[in-house]
Amino acid sequence: MSGQPDPAGAEVLGLLDAHQRKDLLRFLTCGSVDDGKSTLIGRLLYDSRTVFEDQLAALESDSRKAGTQGDSIDFALLVDGLSAEREQGITIDVAYRYFSTQKRKFIVADTPGHEQYTRNMVTGASTADAAVILVDARKGVLTQTRRHSYLVWLLGIRNVVLAVNKMDVVGWDRAVFDRIVDDYRAFAAQIGMDEFHAIPVSALKGDNVIAPSANTPWHTGGALLDWLENAPIADDLATRAFRMPVQWVNRPDQDFRGFSGLAAAGSIAPGDRVRIVPSGRESRVACIHTMSGDLPCAVAGQSVTLVLADDVDVSRGEVIAAADDAPEVADQFECTLVWFDADPMLPGRPYLIQIGSQSGAGQIVELKHKVNVNTLEKSAAKQLEMNEIGVANLSLSAPVAFEPYESNRDLGGFILIDRMSNRTVGAGMIRFALRRSHNIHWQTMRIGKEARAAAKGQRPRVIWFTGLSGAGKSTIANLVEERLHLEGGHTYLLDGDNVRHGLNRDLGFTEADRVENIRRVAEVARLMVDAGLVVLVSFISPFRAERQFARDLVGEGEFVEVFVDTPLEESERRDAKGLYKKARAGQLKNFTGIDSPYEAPVQPEIRLDTMQLSPTEAADAVLTWLLRNP
């Protein structure tokens, strides 16, 4: 009868409900290349019966075509999905896979072992609760093993298992296993990793992966799956003070205004008082909205839309927090940095900084030291190369809400983005705010830029001359300033050589020093514009990023880039200072155009072709542009 309950349907619903209630462990596999990470995950998926029949058929076919195990199944192909990965037999990208057992659900990130893909490993580790670090029994603990272990620890992962793989290849020799564990324990102690669990495995054969193996009667620590099913999951976020970075201002019509985001910590209910950080405005939660209806409460890990009782201004990037326990606000921090990019990290160079949903301009002010991942020794350095790790001071253009990374990953972790290429070039973890971030504040001035400019009867500007050494920048800038002065203008000329006699006398000509050279000059130019002056800047300024930084320091339309376009051959022919001759002879290192690059402007306001224009004609072209663009 239609009114009778369906026992089979009820059983299915019961199973689905039980599955839904299982907790979720996110973990990653990492280690050096060819340690067997992908094979281990493939074996876990296969032996836990989470591979569908069509997937198994495809795996068997792929193993015959692209496998490395002869007629046997190559379990790594379950994870290595990119054609380049299959061709080279390595993992390049992060591969995420889902599986479940009777006790728990899992999301596993298979991360690449090659040093050049360390950035992908950091991506996989950033959301993980546990880490499986593989070591090839034949090779032992390698540099990449140490690097990944150090990163795992820096990223706050405290559940770590050391899987000594390919034990079948060394004849299940316990002495080999014990030696590797002792080596790893010595390194782990150096980074503060007091506890880890070690398991001898054969990912290819399946020993100690799903169930204990008869080949290791001397191992009493159980199989890997048993450890994964019982590893503790840090679940104290819900007991902390409420935090929700705003990802989207939800305004579908004039009658609804909500603030959407993922609750990063704590819980919230209608009626609770909240503070908007960093603005400091306060309100109460009117309701918690979702697509399924309003909620009586929201907890960490839920994506919700909060509707506030008051009409307060909240923007993307701000944080809605518990009013009586809001996060700190600062703009300068000490942080740990991991550098991803082939171009080195240079103090003073401007980057985009993304902290959760907050983004803005920033720069590494000072690199305090870098860390040798093998010995953990700290050494002085002026820059970080690709995959190097260091501790640095970070400065942002505006204050942000934050918490130390060890307390809150969402408000303590950040990435650095190259402003020219939009490449993610580094990642970092905030350790604490610098004291000067709280002690130094902007002093309000009664006389502003507009008043100073009005008193001088002019529009303040930066006229930035850039080009190769010998292009004619200083000559043209001098002529332009002379004409402006004769017409009653209030000007100042900052020349590259002159500034190095005083303000920048401590800087050399390395790439890092050149970045700092331009940073200081750009800040001085900004102050002069604020004083109402027309500032002429004559510097090679070879890098686009630093010229963009200088542009961003002043107001819209106040930066005029003048590209003094002179070919290298002509600049070298003029060579009044004999610099090119010294550079060609190897007596002058890092000389622009010879052994250091010059990045020509893409869209300068003014381009001066000095092969066609005399210095006087070039100066006239600049003055004409200024007259037409008052």
Phi, psi and omega in degrees: 000149185294336182276350181286139177293149180264107182300320181295318179295320178296322180294318179297315179298324178295318178295318179297320179295318179296320179296319181296330184276351178296145175281165187241127175251124173261125178220163179232156170252138181209175184139190183282167182296143177067019176280350175101027183296310182295321178297320179298315180293318177302319178294319177300314180296317184291310184285338176273006176059042176250017176256122180287162184301319180292326176293320180295319178297318179294322179296317180295321178293315180296325181296325178289327184274314189234005184285166180243012185242027179066234180277353182275165179289134174262099186295338180299334182290345174293337185248317182285095186264338181285144180299323179295327178292319182289325180292321184265347182071030180226165173264132180249306182266171174277126178251124179257134177227148181246139170205168181213158174234186179296332188262331192202156171259152183224144164237119183248136177252116176271112185255151184288151181265339181296140182302323183293345180251025179303325180301325180289326177297318179298321177301313180294326183281340189296337180243009187274149174264339184212161181225134172253110182260116183267145175227132175286122183301334181282335187253333182077198183284120183249175180303316181292329174300314180293317180300312181295322179296318179296318179294319177303316181290318178299325182278006171086014180274121184249350174264106186231132173240135175263111180260106178276103189267166178063033177295334178295330182289332180258019175069029179054040182285114182296327180297322177297313180300312182297321180295317180294318179297319179295318178298316181292321180298322179297319178290317182301322180297327181293327182266359179094009178276094185284333184227140169203161182248130183251136181224130172277127184223162164232101182298323182293316182272341179093006181293130178059023176266301178264320184223157177302146184257142176291345180283350181231065178297339180280351179262122182247012185269008177079178181270168182298316183299322178299318178295318180296322181289339185243000179297132181293142177252119179296114185232040181265002182300323183293339182270355181272174177295147186292137176217130173216104173295132182280121180262336186203133171271110188271107183226072182292332177205177185289350182263354182227133177215111180229169183234115189259147177177178177261122178297117184272338180196155173076193179220161184214148179219156176306137182098340180291141179274137182230158176238138177269123184243134014267001186294328179090357179293149182236156177198188174237154178281122178277315178201161179246110189257139171222172178296336182267001181122176181284149181249148175283343182196149174233143182234168180308135180099349180264142174264121186220170172240121179265130173254126183263154183288332183252155179276074181260152181275119178229133182242160173304136181102336176284165183241128173269122189225164175301130187297327183269000180206065183274157178290162178289163176232132180202168177231004178221133188219157161263137185216162170260132185243141169242121185263129185259333198272154176292327173282135185291158172283127183240121175305139180093338180287135180283137175228161167274133181247126179245114176244103186061236178264002178271136178216151179180180181280150178193175179204155173278114183283317185211131171268112186283319175189163171245163187245129173282116187289343178279315185253347185064017175288144178262132180226148179293144180202154177258346180206163175249132174270173183304132178073006175277156183238137180209173176245132187215165171262129182248134177238132179252157181285342180211152180295147178227158173282137183207164166218152177304145185304323183294340178266325184206110181297323185293323183258001181241350179257149180210163173237154176249135184238130177293129187286338182273318187254348185065018175284141170282114189255347181192168176221154183211166179231121180290131178263312177193163176279141176288146184301322182293341177296329180266334186271341183252126182228156177290131176269125180288129180258139181283331178254122184253182182301318183298319181291319180294320179293321180296323179295332180266351178067037182209165175265119179291142183207161167251120175255105191258108179269123179230148180164174181295160172299130181089002182289335182111016184300307184296321180299312182291318180299320177299316180296319179295315181296319180302315180294317179297320180296318179297332180271008176092011180284152177257109190230168168206139181251119174261111182254140185305313181293316183296320181295327180288350174280342184227273186309317185247029183292341181274358185260142175265214184233021172291167180300319180296318180293325179293322177298314180294324177304310182288324179301314181295316180295321179297321179293319177297316179299320178300316179297322180290325175295320178296333177280356177092012183270159166265114187255123175259125183243121181242096181222147172304316180038072192288343188252134181298323184300318181287325177293324176293322177301315179298321179296317184291342181286338182248175185285171179301128179081001182265359180243123180241111180270123180246112180269108176275094192272099179232125181302153180304317183299319180288319178299319180291325179295322180290309172022057182296332183268355181072019184287319180297321180299318178294320180296318179296330180275359180081011181270349182227105184276158175057042180268127184300130180096339180253293178236018174218138188284158169239123180262102184294147177301144179273314181223070178289154175296322182226131174243125181248113177273098185285355172283340180251337186246140170283165178305319180295317178294324178294316178298319177300321180296322178293313181297323178296318179297317180296323179293323181279345180233067186294000000 
